[in-house]
Amino acid sequence: MHGRNHTAQVIRFGQEFFLLDCGEGTQIQLRKYKVKTSKISTIFISHLHGDHYLGLIGLLSSYHLSKRTEVLQIFGPRGLNEIITTHFRWSQTRLNYPLEFTETTTEGKVTLLDHPQFTVSSFPLQHRIPTTGFIIQEKAGLRSLIKEKLQETELPLEAIQQLRLGHDYLASDGIHYFAKDYCHPSASLRSYAFCSDTTFTPSLAPYFEGVDLLYHEATFMEADSHRAAETFHCTASQAGQLAQLAGVKKLLLGHFSSRYPDLSELLAEAQTIFPNSILSEEGITYPIPSSHE
Amino acid sequence: MHGRNHTAQVIRFGQEFFLLDCGEGTQIQLRKYKVKTSKISTIFISHLHGDHYLGLIGLLSSYHLSKRTEVLQIFGPRGLNEIITTHFRWSQTRLNYPLEFTETTTEGKVTLLDHPQFTVSSFPLQHRIPTTGFIIQEKAGLRSLIKEKLQETELPLEAIQQLRLGHDYLASDGIHYFAKDYCHPSASLRSYAFCSDTTFTPSLAPYFEGVDLLYHEATFMEADSHRAAETFHCTASQAGQLAQLAGVKKLLLGHFSSRYPDLSELLAEAQTIFPNSILSEEGITYPIPSSHE
């Protein structure tokens, strides 16, 4: 409605591409915005309401028809695997590529992917059916050395390794070497959390405390808060409250009800509580900049 | 690709609206072209390849969310009902409206709907998985009487009924009354046949002999006829041959491979065999005019 489509987000981290949710028409939108779908290695589905996953079978079919051979990982709730296999059983399709499905749970925070540079974890949301959010957290990399300092002192290899990991080093002769003296500060660790559909629950905040960017649904405005409660959704104001509670840096609002053709008031409502709020718009890239501490 | 979407056709007959196939994104396209989806009473699915039915669950969900209460009839192949119930079981959805599913078969021509004004029947196509075409055939209505003739003769009610049905009438006094003398000719009976995906099989022609409009897939051009054969599809030339064999009035080509950005040569190929061929275009209405014999 109003040119808005169902939920789907492409996350790029270096050379890694993920898809968070995959509503109907996602593959059509991905083509429109010239996203190289073949690069997507992993798909995360938050829950089994149609507007969050009904584009999945079409995307998987297209991968098959375009002769994909790379493994595709899918993380999603119980039932998704049965849905996928039911479709492909009836279409008599044996996928050209390996599909690895892992069931998510709503029991606390669970690490789904442990990549050398980042982790992806799920955490429970509160919706009508089992639903998880996802959080992507960058890992500390090795710090770069301050060349001038290194030329002053002769350091053993082991000391350099420890210092680059950000650890201070105690040499056998009793001298302390401090990471902050020998290394540039590490790049700040970026993080992104995704809350697709959820009722307002302050207890969720710890799961995404301090993230750089929080995507949070803001289906309704406060004037329709009874509808939000009935349908297990949030208002813009509630999304703002959660962002504030969790001390996130920026709030990206989404999943707007079609009853609001114009979203400026909805944005204003969130900004009253949490000023650094923006509206998510179709086809736009939201960078999470890497800055120094 | 090239702005073309997956298969879905809305058929309107008087106040009746049907949907033939329902590829991914159909509900989005229906909204775009301002089709009143609530008026659709019956959906016919030809087969379980994604580009012909993956929009169905989304449309059914939207009917539920928009509080539809009218019965929805679905005719489709074995397996479709399992797919539908699997989705709604996992989304914990109990539809607001009655959904009546009837399994189609590929055993000859089968009447699916017998409406006072028309019938809808399925007939087998030849594809990789069980697939049917559909044909909608108008029934003869009552003929209108020629008033002047009626004033000349006093006819019993029973005679009038027979004559209006197009039957001649033999009175008890041995006099023959001929329908053609007392009634205007009936409007010609319109018919439309839909062949979604099929390999070239001349034996299909009798199923849609003489129809006013034949929609037939023309996925490839003759230069790629090996691909057509491998994938159980037709070339434009083969679609033209079938139209000619069946003596249809007009041929509507569709289901074009994304390898052809420009379709003018494909159309020309069909027209070489069957001149009254046209390309189906998204969002366009193709009327089947009612004319007198």
Interface residues (C-beta under 8 A of the other chain):
Chain A: M1 N5 E24 G25 Q27 I28 R31 L48 H49 G50 D51 L54 G55 I57 G58 S61 P77 R78 G79 L80 E82 I83 T86 H87 R89 W90 S91 Q92 R128 I129
Chain B: M1 N5 E24 G25 Q27 I28 R31 L48 H49 G50 D51 L54 G55 I57 G58 S61 P77 R78 G79 L80 E82 I83 T86 H87 R89 W90 S91 Q92 R128 I129
